[in-house]
Amino acid sequence: MADDYAAHFPDGPGMPVDRAVIGAFADLARTHAPAPVADLGSGPGGVTAMLDGLGVPVFGVDVSPRMVELARRAHPGLRFHVGSMTSLDLPDGTLAGVLALYSIIHIPDEHLPATFAEFHRVLLPGGHVLVGFQHGDTEDRLHLTERFGHEIALDYHWRTPEKVADLLTKAGLDVQARVLREPQDEEKRPRAFLLARKSLVV
């Protein structure tokens, strides 16, 4: 469904609150330039391009080869590569920031601690993580078999901000801000954003 998804969501988040949170994250990330930000679950590249437009050195990572192909086509001046946020092919302590916007929703609960440990590993001391996700009950899960007219098998895991904050903290990432907004337009669930920071002393 990558082509139809990219056509439906070509430019990343359009909601002002989402864009404001990403802008604040970009301000923090720029203080570590030229160290880059990794946009994990970058999809068709709209958010990666938004960060680039805000003056952030950035590259995108997505598990879908087709999404990476579409992102490279839409944004030929930016870097995108295939990879998984659960096992990043990146050196320790090299990133100014990690952005995971609506992508941890595809990570099962049992894999989230190791995923957040990966975020911690690749961050510079003082680097930031921004995660955005749909708010839901801890055990709430959706299995989709169709989207955009295509047969798929895709799980969505909804979580509370409290649960995600606890897992970030246990991974050594200090939560600094929480933003929760109500559903807009066709959305059915609230959106949560958590900003966390790797300690300067590691």
One Martini backbone bead per residue (centre of mass of N, CA, C, O) as a GRO file, in nm:
protein
  202
    1MET     BB    1   0.049   0.066   0.005
    2ALA     BB    2   0.264   0.292  -0.044
    3ASP     BB    3   0.155   0.469  -0.277
    4ASP     BB    4  -0.115   0.553  -0.138
    5TYR     BB    5   0.007   0.669   0.116
    6ALA     BB    6   0.181   0.888  -0.023
    7ALA     BB    7  -0.065   1.033  -0.156
    8HIS     BB    8  -0.212   1.093   0.125
    9PHE     BB    9   0.098   1.152   0.276
   10PRO     BB   10   0.326   1.373   0.150
   11ASP     BB   11   0.386   1.609   0.408
   12GLY     BB   12   0.296   1.520   0.661
   13PRO     BB   13   0.205   1.700   0.913
   14GLY     BB   14  -0.076   1.944   0.941
   15MET     BB   15  -0.087   1.997   1.230
   16PRO     BB   16   0.006   2.251   1.432
   17VAL     BB   17   0.099   2.092   1.681
   18ASP     BB   18   0.287   1.896   1.542
   19ARG     BB   19   0.471   2.114   1.412
   20ALA     BB   20   0.557   2.247   1.678
   21VAL     BB   21   0.698   2.005   1.804
   22ILE     BB   22   0.901   1.961   1.575
   23GLY     BB   23   1.026   2.244   1.600
   24ALA     BB   24   1.139   2.208   1.886
   25PHE     BB   25   1.317   1.968   1.817
   26ALA     BB   26   1.488   2.117   1.606
   27ASP     BB   27   1.614   2.324   1.795
   28LEU     BB   28   1.768   2.110   1.963
   29ALA     BB   29   1.926   1.964   1.733
   30ARG     BB   30   2.096   2.212   1.626
   31THR     BB   31   2.298   2.220   1.876
   32HIS     BB   32   2.453   1.943   1.735
   33ALA     BB   33   2.572   2.047   1.502
   34PRO     BB   34   2.631   1.809   1.248
   35ALA     BB   35   2.458   1.624   1.382
   36PRO     BB   36   2.213   1.402   1.322
   37VAL     BB   37   1.891   1.296   1.226
   38ALA     BB   38   1.659   1.029   1.281
   39ASP     BB   39   1.396   0.912   1.076
   40LEU     BB   40   1.176   0.678   1.205
   41GLY     BB   41   0.956   0.599   0.981
   42SER     BB   42   0.957   0.793   0.706
   43GLY     BB   43   0.844   0.699   0.456
   44PRO     BB   44   0.784   0.949   0.210
   45GLY     BB   45   0.947   1.212   0.366
   46GLY     BB   46   0.801   1.466   0.491
   47VAL     BB   47   0.947   1.503   0.769
   48THR     BB   48   1.233   1.510   0.669
   49ALA     BB   49   1.187   1.766   0.497
   50MET     BB   50   1.102   1.949   0.729
   51LEU     BB   51   1.369   1.937   0.884
   52ASP     BB   52   1.544   2.043   0.657
   53GLY     BB   53   1.389   2.320   0.641
   54LEU     BB   54   1.494   2.373   0.958
   55GLY     BB   55   1.815   2.295   0.954
   56VAL     BB   56   1.839   1.976   0.968
   57PRO     BB   57   2.028   1.713   0.990
   58VAL     BB   58   1.897   1.442   0.781
   59PHE     BB   59   1.752   1.106   0.793
   60GLY     BB   60   1.598   0.813   0.659
   61VAL     BB   61   1.403   0.532   0.801
   62ASP     BB   62   1.282   0.218   0.655
   63VAL     BB   63   1.139  -0.105   0.622
   64SER     BB   64   1.040  -0.008   0.337
   65PRO     BB   65   1.151  -0.012   0.020
   66ARG     BB   66   0.924   0.151  -0.118
   67MET     BB   67   0.931   0.399   0.064
   68VAL     BB   68   1.223   0.472  -0.001
   69GLU     BB   69   1.182   0.511  -0.302
   70LEU     BB   70   0.971   0.741  -0.277
   71ALA     BB   71   1.144   0.936  -0.111
   72ARG     BB   72   1.375   0.968  -0.316
   73ARG     BB   73   1.193   1.083  -0.541
   74ALA     BB   74   1.072   1.331  -0.375
   75HIS     BB   75   1.383   1.360  -0.218
   76PRO     BB   76   1.685   1.373  -0.372
   77GLY     BB   77   1.855   1.546  -0.139
   78LEU     BB   78   1.803   1.295   0.042
   79ARG     BB   79   1.836   1.048   0.291
   80PHE     BB   80   1.758   0.695   0.238
   81HIS     BB   81   1.696   0.386   0.428
   82VAL     BB   82   1.698   0.060   0.502
   83GLY     BB   83   1.540  -0.018   0.823
   84SER     BB   84   1.548  -0.083   1.181
   85MET     BB   85   1.469   0.037   1.501
   86THR     BB   86   1.559  -0.239   1.652
   87SER     BB   87   1.831  -0.230   1.441
   88LEU     BB   88   2.078  -0.014   1.409
   89ASP     BB   89   2.310   0.100   1.149
   90LEU     BB   90   2.477   0.254   1.402
   91PRO     BB   91   2.666   0.431   1.584
   92ASP     BB   92   2.762   0.533   1.870
   93GLY     BB   93   2.699   0.852   1.960
   94THR     BB   94   2.586   1.029   1.665
   95LEU     BB   95   2.311   1.164   1.747
   96ALA     BB   96   2.100   1.439   1.799
   97GLY     BB   97   1.841   1.264   1.696
   98VAL     BB   98   1.511   1.108   1.746
   99LEU     BB   99   1.246   1.019   1.521
  100ALA     BB  100   0.904   0.883   1.609
  101LEU     BB  101   0.633   0.909   1.392
  102TYR     BB  102   0.400   0.681   1.400
  103SER     BB  103   0.594   0.396   1.451
  104ILE     BB  104   0.564   0.249   1.737
  105ILE     BB  105   0.279   0.117   1.668
  106HIS     BB  106   0.445  -0.145   1.528
  107ILE     BB  107   0.549  -0.220   1.818
  108PRO     BB  108   0.569  -0.446   2.033
  109ASP     BB  109   0.594  -0.452   2.367
  110GLU     BB  110   0.846  -0.658   2.385
  111HIS     BB  111   1.028  -0.442   2.189
  112LEU     BB  112   1.049  -0.155   2.318
  113PRO     BB  113   1.294  -0.158   2.511
  114ALA     BB  114   1.506  -0.219   2.284
  115THR     BB  115   1.438   0.025   2.110
  116PHE     BB  116   1.509   0.246   2.323
  117ALA     BB  117   1.800   0.147   2.358
  118GLU     BB  118   1.881   0.228   2.070
  119PHE     BB  119   1.834   0.526   2.097
  120HIS     BB  120   2.043   0.565   2.322
  121ARG     BB  121   2.295   0.457   2.174
  122VAL     BB  122   2.291   0.674   1.918
  123LEU     BB  123   2.313   0.901   2.110
  124LEU     BB  124   2.407   1.177   2.221
  125PRO     BB  125   2.484   1.356   2.466
  126GLY     BB  126   2.181   1.543   2.489
  127GLY     BB  127   1.998   1.404   2.318
  128HIS     BB  128   1.690   1.359   2.132
  129VAL     BB  129   1.350   1.242   2.171
  130LEU     BB  130   1.067   1.188   1.942
  131VAL     BB  131   0.739   1.076   2.014
  132GLY     BB  132   0.455   0.958   1.820
  133PHE     BB  133   0.107   0.875   1.916
  134GLN     BB  134  -0.160   0.684   1.978
  135HIS     BB  135  -0.397   0.695   2.210
  136GLY     BB  136  -0.434   0.416   2.449
  137ASP     BB  137  -0.482   0.136   2.568
  138THR     BB  138  -0.249  -0.088   2.658
  139GLU     BB  139  -0.420  -0.349   2.517
  140ASP     BB  140  -0.456  -0.204   2.251
  141ARG     BB  141  -0.547  -0.357   1.929
  142LEU     BB  142  -0.487  -0.357   1.569
  143HIS     BB  143  -0.601  -0.553   1.285
  144LEU     BB  144  -0.518  -0.522   0.950
  145THR     BB  145  -0.649  -0.631   0.610
  146GLU     BB  146  -0.715  -0.325   0.508
  147ARG     BB  147  -0.580  -0.067   0.274
  148PHE     BB  148  -0.641   0.116   0.007
  149GLY     BB  149  -0.748  -0.170  -0.127
  150HIS     BB  150  -0.546  -0.356   0.038
  151GLU     BB  151  -0.396  -0.638   0.132
  152ILE     BB  152  -0.320  -0.689   0.480
  153ALA     BB  153  -0.076  -0.727   0.769
  154LEU     BB  154  -0.142  -0.507   1.045
  155ASP     BB  155  -0.021  -0.376   1.344
  156TYR     BB  156  -0.170  -0.187   1.618
  157HIS     BB  157  -0.035  -0.001   1.902
  158TRP     BB  158  -0.180   0.115   2.186
  159ARG     BB  159  -0.090   0.388   2.420
  160THR     BB  160   0.015   0.536   2.693
  161PRO     BB  161   0.209   0.788   2.803
  162GLU     BB  162   0.296   0.647   3.067
  163LYS     BB  163   0.419   0.394   2.940
  164VAL     BB  164   0.625   0.528   2.750
  165ALA     BB  165   0.772   0.693   2.966
  166ASP     BB  166   0.870   0.450   3.133
  167LEU     BB  167   1.042   0.321   2.902
  168LEU     BB  168   1.229   0.559   2.854
  169THR     BB  169   1.345   0.575   3.140
  170LYS     BB  170   1.459   0.279   3.145
  171ALA     BB  171   1.655   0.365   2.889
  172GLY     BB  172   1.778   0.665   2.982
  173LEU     BB  173   1.529   0.868   2.923
  174ASP     BB  174   1.440   1.195   2.984
  175VAL     BB  175   1.146   1.334   3.044
  176GLN     BB  176   1.038   1.678   2.938
  177ALA     BB  177   0.771   1.626   2.752
  178ARG     BB  178   0.404   1.663   2.714
  179VAL     BB  179   0.166   1.599   2.446
  180LEU     BB  180  -0.195   1.646   2.411
  181ARG     BB  181  -0.433   1.572   2.156
  182GLU     BB  182  -0.709   1.591   1.988
  183PRO     BB  183  -0.904   1.494   1.758
  184GLN     BB  184  -0.895   1.540   1.398
  185ASP     BB  185  -1.131   1.511   1.191
  186GLU     BB  186  -1.069   1.172   1.106
  187GLU     BB  187  -0.987   1.117   1.377
  188LYS     BB  188  -1.015   0.882   1.672
  189ARG     BB  189  -0.749   0.965   1.831
  190PRO     BB  190  -0.538   1.065   2.032
  191ARG     BB  191  -0.236   1.256   2.064
  192ALA     BB  192   0.110   1.181   2.142
  193PHE     BB  193   0.398   1.351   2.296
  194LEU     BB  194   0.749   1.273   2.352
  195LEU     BB  195   1.020   1.426   2.528
  196ALA     BB  196   1.364   1.319   2.530
  197ARG     BB  197   1.681   1.273   2.721
  198LYS     BB  198   2.012   1.235   2.717
  199SER     BB  199   2.248   1.225   2.918
  200LEU     BB  200   2.555   1.385   2.975
  201VAL     BB  201   2.588   1.140   3.175
  202VAL     BB  202   2.728   0.794   3.090
   0.00000   0.00000   0.00000
